[in-house]
Amino acid sequence: MNIVLKTKVHGHYLKVMEQFDRPLFEQLVPPFVKVQLDEFTGSKTGDQVKIRFLFPMRASWYSDIVEHGSDSQMTYFVDEGTVLPPGLRYWKHKHIVERLTETESLIVDQIEYRGIGILGTILMYLPLWFTFLLRKPIYRSFFNSK
């Protein structure tokens, strides 16, 4: 199943992507979720992110950055889950920042996931969509205040 969310922000697309770092990641955690960020090495191929959920469930989530790139109109990186919380069997998230103008960009979250079976995949859609929907005001606040 796929989820795509788009958020317009202020900033040159390359500068916006440079800020996809640990402080931004920490701000993107939903307010009702408690996590411990064990490792965040960056957003380039070969980097890793390792988090532990502490509330509302206890679970680990590890992702490897498997690809990144850039051209004159967009920049991106892709993370793939290697250790996933219960209920998820596959996770691939492409983070794209597209150039709109010299001072505006579009952040695109393209998520591909699979749960356990078709029903599990369908049941996970709304919670995942809502979790990423919560990123939109955080992105706007984070980038529009710079």
Backbone as CSV, one residue per row, in Angstrom:
resi,resn,N_x,N_y,N_z,CA_x,CA_y,CA_z,C_x,C_y,C_z
1,MET,0.859,-1.167,0.000,0.000,0.000,0.000,0.906,1.230,0.000
2,ASN,0.395,2.315,-0.566,1.173,3.550,-0.675,0.459,4.712,0.002
3,ILE,1.267,5.593,0.565,0.799,6.849,1.142,1.688,7.943,0.574
4,VAL,1.090,9.042,0.108,1.860,10.185,-0.390,1.292,11.447,0.251
5,LEU,2.147,12.204,0.905,1.759,13.488,1.486,2.734,14.556,1.006
6,LYS,2.200,15.752,0.713,3.015,16.848,0.195,2.830,18.082,1.068
7,THR,3.951,18.770,1.336,3.920,19.963,2.179,4.794,21.045,1.571
8,LYS,4.206,22.209,1.322,4.945,23.351,0.785,5.609,24.097,1.945
9,VAL,6.919,24.393,1.796,7.673,25.103,2.830,8.544,26.187,2.200
10,HIS,8.977,27.108,3.047,9.925,28.127,2.608,11.326,27.542,2.618
11,GLY,12.133,27.952,1.662,13.531,27.545,1.617,13.900,26.906,0.296
12,HIS,15.130,27.138,-0.095,15.687,26.506,-1.292,15.746,25.001,-1.065
13,TYR,15.394,24.223,-2.072,15.256,22.780,-1.905,16.507,22.099,-1.345
14,LEU,17.695,22.557,-1.738,18.921,21.943,-1.215,19.130,22.294,0.254
15,LYS,18.802,23.514,0.640,18.932,23.930,2.047,17.912,23.194,2.920
16,VAL,16.710,22.991,2.389,15.700,22.244,3.129,16.203,20.822,3.387
17,MET,16.729,20.164,2.361,17.216,18.793,2.541,18.367,18.722,3.527
18,GLU,19.227,19.725,3.541,20.345,19.733,4.498,19.857,19.667,5.936
19,GLN,18.634,20.095,6.171,18.110,20.137,7.533,17.342,18.877,7.927
20,PHE,17.361,17.874,7.067,16.797,16.580,7.450,17.843,15.874,8.306
21,ASP,17.908,16.294,9.560,18.925,15.822,10.487,18.269,15.388,11.791
22,ARG,19.077,15.097,12.768,18.557,14.601,14.049,17.575,15.572,14.706
23,PRO,17.868,16.879,14.802,16.886,17.784,15.430,15.520,17.776,14.732
24,LEU,15.494,17.749,13.401,14.213,17.681,12.705,13.540,16.349,12.985
25,PHE,14.287,15.264,12.910,13.718,13.942,13.159,13.058,13.891,14.537
26,GLU,13.725,14.444,15.536,13.183,14.437,16.899,11.884,15.240,16.976
27,GLN,11.777,16.324,16.216,10.551,17.117,16.217,9.401,16.397,15.513
28,LEU,9.721,15.512,14.582,8.689,14.832,13.802,8.003,13.686,14.546
29,VAL,8.512,13.322,15.708,7.884,12.249,16.488,6.521,12.749,16.985
30,PRO,5.449,12.012,16.714,4.113,12.456,17.160,4.075,12.677,18.675
31,PRO,3.291,13.646,19.124,3.278,13.993,20.551,2.781,12.879,21.461
32,PHE,2.000,11.946,20.948,1.454,10.863,21.770,2.353,9.623,21.771
33,VAL,3.527,9.718,21.137,4.453,8.589,21.059,5.746,8.955,21.781
34,LYS,6.233,8.045,22.616,7.521,8.254,23.286,8.521,7.298,22.656
35,VAL,9.619,7.870,22.153,10.663,7.064,21.529,12.024,7.451,22.093
36,GLN,12.942,6.533,21.937,14.345,6.810,22.231,15.105,6.647,20.927
37,LEU,15.787,7.701,20.518,16.572,7.660,19.291,17.959,7.136,19.639
38,ASP,18.217,5.885,19.292,19.487,5.246,19.635,20.591,5.585,18.648
39,GLU,20.219,5.804,17.392,21.238,6.106,16.385,20.605,6.889,15.244
40,PHE,21.304,7.933,14.813,20.908,8.698,13.635,22.206,9.172,12.999
41,THR,22.620,8.501,11.932,23.911,8.844,11.339,23.781,9.763,10.135
42,GLY,22.552,10.043,9.684,22.381,10.972,8.575,21.375,10.498,7.555
43,SER,21.370,11.179,6.411,20.389,10.925,5.352,21.046,10.579,4.021
44,LYS,22.213,9.995,4.080,22.928,9.590,2.870,23.016,8.064,2.821
45,THR,23.224,7.528,1.636,23.328,6.083,1.463,24.334,5.506,2.452
46,GLY,23.920,4.468,3.164,24.770,3.829,4.158,24.494,4.292,5.582
47,ASP,23.800,5.409,5.754,23.455,5.888,7.094,22.345,5.019,7.680
48,GLN,22.161,5.150,8.997,21.160,4.348,9.689,20.391,5.184,10.703
49,VAL,19.173,4.741,10.958,18.342,5.308,12.015,17.846,4.130,12.844
50,LYS,18.035,4.232,14.168,17.568,3.182,15.070,16.789,3.841,16.198
51,ILE,15.516,3.471,16.292,14.690,4.019,17.363,14.023,2.886,18.132
52,ARG,13.709,3.200,19.387,12.936,2.283,20.217,11.681,3.005,20.669
53,PHE,10.545,2.382,20.407,9.276,2.901,20.909,9.162,2.502,22.376
54,LEU,8.820,3.470,23.212,8.645,3.216,24.631,7.172,3.300,25.037
55,PHE,6.393,4.097,24.301,4.961,4.242,24.555,4.295,4.692,23.273
56,PRO,3.193,4.183,22.851,2.246,3.318,23.550,2.582,1.832,23.468
57,MET,3.658,1.479,22.795,4.087,0.078,22.737,5.603,0.052,22.853
58,ARG,6.132,-1.104,23.142,7.579,-1.280,23.167,7.974,-2.069,21.924
59,ALA,8.822,-1.447,21.108,9.262,-2.102,19.873,10.453,-1.334,19.313
60,SER,11.183,-1.976,18.451,12.312,-1.335,17.769,11.964,-1.095,16.311
61,TRP,12.596,-0.072,15.753,12.460,0.236,14.329,13.824,0.688,13.850
62,TYR,14.416,-0.089,12.955,15.698,0.268,12.359,15.486,0.464,10.871
63,SER,16.090,1.505,10.343,16.033,1.765,8.908,17.420,2.057,8.389
64,ASP,17.688,1.590,7.185,18.923,1.905,6.481,18.604,2.882,5.361
65,ILE,19.466,3.869,5.172,19.341,4.754,4.031,19.990,4.014,2.863
66,VAL,19.170,3.652,1.880,19.638,2.786,0.803,19.922,3.541,-0.490
67,GLU,19.515,4.811,-0.540,19.712,5.578,-1.773,19.534,7.056,-1.453
68,HIS,20.293,7.885,-2.148,20.068,9.329,-2.093,20.549,9.919,-3.414
69,GLY,20.048,11.106,-3.734,20.446,11.736,-4.985,19.908,13.147,-5.080
70,SER,20.331,13.822,-6.146,19.955,15.215,-6.318,20.142,15.613,-7.771
71,ASP,19.301,16.549,-8.226,19.515,17.169,-9.524,19.081,18.629,-9.408
72,SER,18.892,19.292,-10.519,18.598,20.725,-10.485,17.166,21.040,-10.055
73,GLN,16.324,20.023,-9.892,14.927,20.255,-9.519,14.479,19.562,-8.237
74,MET,15.268,18.591,-7.762,14.857,17.856,-6.567,16.034,17.145,-5.936
75,THR,15.845,16.787,-4.681,16.805,15.975,-3.946,16.006,14.981,-3.110
76,TYR,16.612,13.852,-2.772,15.859,12.820,-2.076,16.776,11.864,-1.341
77,PHE,16.186,11.117,-0.417,16.826,9.933,0.143,15.738,8.916,0.456
78,VAL,16.137,7.648,0.498,15.198,6.544,0.704,15.649,5.728,1.905
79,ASP,14.710,5.522,2.841,15.018,4.605,3.943,14.149,3.364,3.814
80,GLU,14.762,2.231,4.134,14.059,0.953,4.142,14.186,0.343,5.521
81,GLY,13.060,-0.122,6.047,13.069,-0.739,7.365,13.745,-2.096,7.345
82,THR,14.611,-2.316,8.339,15.278,-3.612,8.480,14.774,-4.352,9.716
83,VAL,14.422,-3.609,10.760,13.760,-4.152,11.946,12.515,-3.297,12.117
84,LEU,11.363,-3.936,12.074,10.100,-3.203,12.090,9.253,-3.598,13.293
85,PRO,8.396,-2.665,13.754,7.515,-2.995,14.873,6.472,-4.030,14.463
86,PRO,5.856,-4.662,15.455,4.830,-5.673,15.151,3.755,-5.108,14.222
87,GLY,3.357,-5.937,13.271,2.317,-5.545,12.332,2.845,-5.080,10.992
88,LEU,4.089,-4.594,10.951,4.689,-4.168,9.679,5.613,-5.261,9.161
89,ARG,5.481,-5.555,7.873,6.364,-6.550,7.250,7.332,-5.912,6.274
90,TYR,7.001,-4.710,5.761,7.845,-4.039,4.757,7.643,-2.545,4.899
91,TRP,8.750,-1.798,4.741,8.705,-0.340,4.844,9.743,0.277,3.913
92,LYS,9.281,1.188,3.073,10.171,1.966,2.208,9.613,3.385,2.169
93,HIS,10.446,4.351,2.521,10.009,5.744,2.618,10.970,6.615,1.818
94,LYS,10.446,7.229,0.773,11.237,8.140,-0.040,10.914,9.564,0.397
95,HIS,11.934,10.266,0.859,11.826,11.662,1.284,12.314,12.512,0.110
96,ILE,11.422,13.298,-0.459,11.762,14.103,-1.634,11.566,15.573,-1.288
97,VAL,12.501,16.400,-1.732,12.310,17.851,-1.642,12.434,18.390,-3.058
98,GLU,11.321,18.915,-3.579,11.276,19.448,-4.938,11.431,20.960,-4.913
99,ARG,12.118,21.474,-5.907,12.277,22.915,-6.066,11.011,23.480,-6.691
100,LEU,10.382,24.438,-6.010,9.258,25.159,-6.590,9.745,26.492,-7.151
101,THR,10.456,27.247,-6.311,11.101,28.505,-6.706,12.435,28.555,-5.977
102,GLU,13.121,29.664,-6.071,14.384,29.797,-5.331,14.154,29.826,-3.822
103,THR,12.940,30.174,-3.396,12.673,30.329,-1.965,11.558,29.426,-1.441
104,GLU,11.013,28.557,-2.283,9.969,27.637,-1.843,10.234,26.231,-2.358
105,SER,9.879,25.274,-1.520,10.086,23.862,-1.852,8.857,23.062,-1.482
106,LEU,8.787,21.862,-2.032,7.712,20.934,-1.717,8.336,19.674,-1.125
107,ILE,7.965,19.371,0.115,8.420,18.123,0.744,7.381,17.052,0.415
108,VAL,7.855,15.943,-0.138,6.977,14.839,-0.506,7.413,13.600,0.273
109,ASP,6.497,13.059,1.050,6.722,11.786,1.740,6.011,10.713,0.941
110,GLN,6.791,9.825,0.313,6.229,8.680,-0.427,6.524,7.429,0.384
111,ILE,5.490,6.808,0.881,5.651,5.651,1.749,5.031,4.439,1.072
112,GLU,5.779,3.367,1.073,5.270,2.074,0.617,5.437,1.121,1.790
113,TYR,4.371,0.435,2.156,4.445,-0.459,3.305,3.556,-1.671,3.073
114,ARG,3.816,-2.698,3.868,2.956,-3.872,3.903,2.834,-4.322,5.352
115,GLY,1.614,-4.617,5.728,1.360,-5.202,7.035,1.295,-6.707,6.904
116,ILE,0.775,-7.336,7.918,0.623,-8.786,7.889,-0.679,-9.101,7.161
117,GLY,-0.555,-9.591,5.954,-1.715,-9.917,5.135,-2.404,-8.673,4.598
118,ILE,-3.372,-8.892,3.750,-4.094,-7.780,3.127,-4.872,-6.987,4.174
119,LEU,-5.547,-7.680,5.075,-6.317,-6.993,6.105,-5.407,-6.162,7.011
120,GLY,-4.274,-6.722,7.401,-3.323,-5.985,8.235,-2.801,-4.742,7.538
121,THR,-2.554,-4.845,6.237,-2.090,-3.702,5.451,-3.155,-2.621,5.413
122,ILE,-4.382,-3.011,5.188,-5.485,-2.041,5.128,-5.701,-1.389,6.493
123,LEU,-5.667,-2.171,7.557,-5.898,-1.633,8.898,-4.803,-0.661,9.344
124,MET,-3.613,-0.803,8.804,-2.513,0.094,9.182,-2.555,1.411,8.424
125,TYR,-3.329,1.487,7.356,-3.324,2.687,6.515,-3.669,3.955,7.296
126,LEU,-4.786,3.967,7.959,-5.237,5.190,8.644,-4.269,5.637,9.743
127,PRO,-3.806,4.748,10.628,-2.839,5.210,11.635,-1.541,5.742,11.020
128,LEU,-1.041,5.098,9.982,0.181,5.586,9.336,-0.068,6.918,8.636
129,TRP,-1.168,7.017,7.897,-1.508,8.260,7.209,-1.619,9.399,8.216
130,PHE,-2.313,9.174,9.324,-2.490,10.207,10.338,-1.148,10.611,10.954
131,THR,-0.290,9.655,11.238,1.026,9.947,11.810,1.828,10.854,10.881
132,PHE,1.773,10.597,9.591,2.516,11.436,8.643,1.800,12.746,8.358
133,LEU,0.490,12.767,8.464,-0.248,14.021,8.342,0.202,15.008,9.424
134,LEU,0.497,14.499,10.608,0.966,15.353,11.705,2.301,16.032,11.395
135,ARG,3.036,15.523,10.427,4.314,16.141,10.052,4.127,17.474,9.322
136,LYS,3.005,17.637,8.630,2.802,18.832,7.813,2.953,20.132,8.613
137,PRO,2.270,20.318,9.742,2.475,21.567,10.488,3.876,21.675,11.091
138,ILE,4.478,20.549,11.406,5.841,20.582,11.948,6.813,21.037,10.862
139,TYR,6.684,20.480,9.668,7.515,20.933,8.550,7.343,22.435,8.327
140,ARG,6.087,22.882,8.277,5.833,24.315,8.012,6.459,25.183,9.088
141,SER,6.256,24.832,10.325,6.811,25.618,11.421,8.339,25.598,11.407
142,PHE,8.901,24.434,11.207,10.359,24.263,11.233,11.024,25.073,10.118
143,PHE,10.521,24.958,8.903,11.169,25.605,7.767,10.712,27.039,7.555
144,ASN,9.487,27.361,7.892,9.004,28.710,7.649,9.490,29.704,8.693
145,SER,10.041,29.197,9.807,10.565,30.100,10.831,12.032,30.418,10.612
146,LYS,12.642,29.835,9.615,14.092,30.024,9.384,14.335,31.253,8.526
